[in-house]
């Protein structure tokens, strides 16, 4: 009886130990690092990070890229070691077709340029797959990106110029009415003066 209990405890301990070693061995992690806000229509620099800590070694791994949800498919480009640019979202993966080696403790950073044509919430899934095991998923992570609407351009406003309408033309110098008033006044003075002179004679 004691032998059976000991054997059962040994089997459970071995299973736990094996599971722990396997989980630690596949200790890979993804990250996508943006600087600042993501705005629709603007090309945005970012860095895709794949790192491992005491991770299992795979000789032919590949990064699978999927759009889980979003208003449209973004354009995410990256350059290989030869400087050739690829649209990762269009290809659906990143890395040479035969895969690349990963494992142990490492950190790979891939600069990318992301352009989102529409505002809204996007969910992108990155998966590390093993080409030697029928594309078995080693680790998979989803990232939510919120894309802001581009600011509305300010329209050029046309200022309506008002034309001052002059109803009366301002007079310069002496007007004709002034002359008429002076003439009438002079005539009246002459007439009045002649009347006075006649009375005195």
Long-range contacts (C-beta under 8 A, 24 or more apart in sequence): 22-56, 24-54, 25-54, 25-55, 25-56, 26-55, 26-56, 26-138, 26-139, 27-52, 27-53, 27-54, 27-55, 28-52, 28-55, 28-102, 28-128, 28-138, 28-139, 29-53, 29-139, 29-141, 30-126, 30-128, 30-139, 30-141, 30-143, 32-124, 32-126, 32-143, 32-145, 34-114, 34-145, 37-148, 38-114, 38-116, 38-145, 38-146, 38-147, 38-148, 39-147, 39-148, 39-149, 39-150, 40-116, 40-117, 40-118, 40-119, 40-147, 40-148, 40-149, 40-150, 41-115, 41-116, 41-117, 41-150, 42-115, 42-150, 43-113, 43-114, 43-115, 44-113, 44-114, 44-115, 44-116, 45-111, 45-112, 45-113, 46-111, 46-112, 46-113, 46-114, 47-109, 47-110, 47-111, 47-112, 48-78, 48-94, 48-109, 48-110, 48-112, 48-126, 49-107, 49-108, 49-109, 49-110, 50-102, 50-107, 50-108, 50-110, 50-128, 51-106, 51-107, 51-108, 52-102, 52-103, 52-104, 52-105, 52-106, 53-105, 54-104, 54-105, 55-102, 55-103, 55-104, 55-105, 55-106, 56-103, 56-138, 57-101, 57-102, 57-103, 57-104, 58-99, 58-101, 58-102, 58-103, 58-128, 58-130, 58-132, 58-138, 59-99, 59-101, 59-132, 60-98, 60-99, 60-100, 60-101, 60-130, 60-131, 60-132, 61-95, 61-99, 61-100, 61-101, 61-102, 61-128, 61-129, 61-130, 61-131, 61-138, 62-93, 62-94, 62-95, 62-99, 62-100, 62-128, 62-129, 62-131, 62-135, 63-93, 63-94, 63-95, 63-126, 63-127, 63-128, 63-129, 64-92, 64-93, 64-125, 64-126, 64-127, 64-128, 64-129, 64-135, 64-137, 65-89, 65-91, 65-92, 65-93, 65-94, 65-124, 65-125, 65-126, 66-92, 66-124, 66-125, 66-127, 67-122, 67-123, 67-124, 67-125, 68-123, 68-124, 68-125, 68-142, 69-121, 69-122, 69-123, 70-116, 70-118, 70-120, 70-121, 70-122, 70-123, 70-124, 71-118, 71-119, 71-120, 71-122, 72-116, 72-117, 72-118, 74-114, 74-115, 74-116, 74-117, 74-122, 74-124, 75-114, 75-115, 75-117, 76-112, 76-113, 76-114, 76-115, 77-112, 77-113, 78-110, 78-111, 78-112, 78-113, 79-111, 88-112, 98-131, 99-130, 99-131, 99-132, 102-128, 114-145, 116-145, 116-147, 118-147, 119-147, 119-148, 119-149, 119-150, 120-146, 120-147, 121-145, 121-146, 121-147, 122-146, 122-147
